[in-house]
Amino acid sequence: MESFSTVIRTASHEQHVEAETSTFMSDLLGGRLGVDAYARYTEQLWFVYQALEAGAERLASDPVAGPFIRPELFRQAALEHDLAHLRGPDWRGGLSALPATRAYADRVRECAEQWPAGYIAHHYTRYLGDLSGGQIIRDKAERTWGFERKGDGVRFYVFDGIDNPAAFKRGYRELLDAVRADDLEKQRIVAECKKAFALNSGVFTALGEEFRLSA
């Protein structure tokens, strides 16, 4: 029988590819957009991680979501460093969430408050993605806009507290496999995972419309 971590990864594979190959991401990573587009994307991430991490402390003692709450994953402080570098010390003043971002953050918050197992779906899609594909974004950003390697502007992608990402991801998948949920609840988590990718793609679509390259 397939492990739950494999089921989740397989079920969301299509959406994962869709998000990675969105027009906005392709243009951003292809160096066809300016640093302003990267900064705008970083702003949107702030809203999502603010929702993810605001509920983390309360969920730390939850029997289902608790094992996943790992402070070494937290990204909000790193995002704030990056935004101060990208937008200047008054970055909060110009911060605005796209409607798609607001919908995404609202859903994360809703799960954090009402459905810990659903929160795991969002936790998984974000943090494991940052540890994996996020490293490609960091590398491209450093080369495209001249950020210092693992420095200001790309701190979001740098996990100082995780020495061995491969081992960490293995341990994370073991947590998924051991999640305290029956089969029906696991199906709901998988469905929420797909929803998380769809919400993320919605943000990319909105950013793509904002930073449309002239044909």
N, C-alpha and C positions, 0 to 999 in steps of 0.2 A: 504493500500500500504506500502511495506517495506521502511524503511528509507534508505537513501543513505549509511550511516555508516554500516548498516546491510548488504546491498548489497555488499559493498566492502569486509567486513569481510568474508562473505559466499563465495564470488567468489574466494578469494585468500586462502581459508582454506587449500586446498590440498597442494599448494606450501609451505605454512607456515609449515605444518607438515613435508614435505619433507626436508626443510631447517633445522628444529630442530632435525630431526633424521638422518642427514647426517653421514656418517662413521666418518668423522673428528670430528664433534661435539660430537658424541657418545663416541669416544675414549678419547676426551679431558675431557668431563664431567665425564667419567667413571674412570678417574685417570690413564689411560693407556699411556698417553703422558706426557712428561716432561714440565717444565715451559718454555722451549725454544719454544715449539709449541704455547703456550699461548701468548708469547711475539710476535711471528711472526703474529699471528692472530690480536693482538692489533695494530701492524704496518699497516696491511691491512685496519683496521678500520680507521686509521688516514687519509689515502688517500680519503676514502669515505666521511668522515665528513668534511674534508678540502673542498671538492667539494660542499657539502651541505651548508656549512656555509659561504663560500666565496661569494656566491650569495645572502645571506640572507638580508644583509643591503639594497641592491638595491630593493629587492622584498618586503621589509617592507611596501612600499607605494603602492604596486600593489593591485587592487581591489579584485582579486581572491586569490592570495597566501598570501597577507599581513596579514590577521587575524591569520595565522598559525605561523608567525614568532615571537617566544617567546624566549627571551634571556635565560630564566631559563632552556631551553632545551639544549642549546649549549654544545657540548661535546669536542670540539677540545682542549681547555686548559686542561681539565681533562685527555684526552688521552696523552697529552704531559707530564704531571706529571707522569702518569703511565709508559710511555716509558723511561723517565729519571730514574725511579726506576728499571725498568726491564733491560734496556740496558746500563745504565750509562749516564753521562752528554753529551757524544758525540753521542747520539743515532741517531741524524740526519745524521751523516756520513754513517751509515750502513743501512739506510732506503731504501728499494726497494719494488716497487709494482709488484705483480704477474701480468701477462698479463690479467687474469680474473678480477683482481682488477682495473686495468687501464681501462678496458672496462666499468666496473660498474661506476667508478668515472667520466669517460667521458660522460656517458649517463646522470648522475645527473647534470653535468655542462651544458650539452646541453639543458636540460629541464629548468634549472635555467635561462639560457640566452634567450631561444626562446619560451618556453611554460610553463608559470607559473602554469597552471592547472596540467600539467604532473609532475611538481616539487612537488606538493602536494602529489602525489602518493608515491614518494620516501621519503618525509618527514614523512608521515604516517607509512610506513613500517618500517622505522628505529626507530624513536623516540618512537612510541607506543610500539614497540617490546622491546626497551631498558627498558621502564618503567614496562614491564610485564615479559616476559621470561628472560630478562637480569638479573633480580634479582636472578634467579636460578643459572645463570653462576657465579655471584658474590659470592654467598654462597659456591658453589663448589670450586671456585678458592681459597677462604679464607681457606677452610678446606684442600684442596689438597696441596697447596704450602705455606701455613702458612702466608698469607698476613694479616696484621692487619685489624680488622673488619672495613669496609668502609674507609680503609686507602690507602696508596700508593700501586699501583699495581691493585687496583680495583676502583679507583676514577671515571672511566668512567661510572660505573653503579650506582653512588651515585648522586642523584639529590638534592643538598642542597636547591635549591630554590623552591622545590615543597613539601609542608608539607603534602598534602593529595593526593597521586597518584591516588586513585580511583576517587576522585572528579575531578581531572585534566583530567583524561581520559574521564570522562563523558562530561566535557566541550568541549574537543577536538572532541568528536563524534557529539556534537551539532554543532560545526563549520563545520564539514563535511556535516551534514544534511542541513546546510544553505548555502553551497558553491554556488557561483554565476556561474552556468553552466547549460546549457540546457541538455536534456536527451542524446543527441548524445555525447556531451562533457563528460558527466558523464560516458558513456560507454567507452570512450577513457581513462578516468582516471582509471577505473577498469582494463582495458587492460594493462595500464602502471604499475599498482600495481602488476599484475601478472609478468610483465617483471622485476620489481624490485626484486621480490622473486627469479626469475630464475637467475638473475645476481648475487645475493647473494649466491645462491646454487653453481654457477660456481666458486666462490671464495672458498667455502668449498671443492669442488671437487679438486681444484688445491692444497689446503692445505693438503688434504687427500693424494694426490700423493707425496707431499714433505715429509710428516710425515707418511709414510706407515709402519704399524706394520708388522714385519716378520710373515708370516703365520705359 
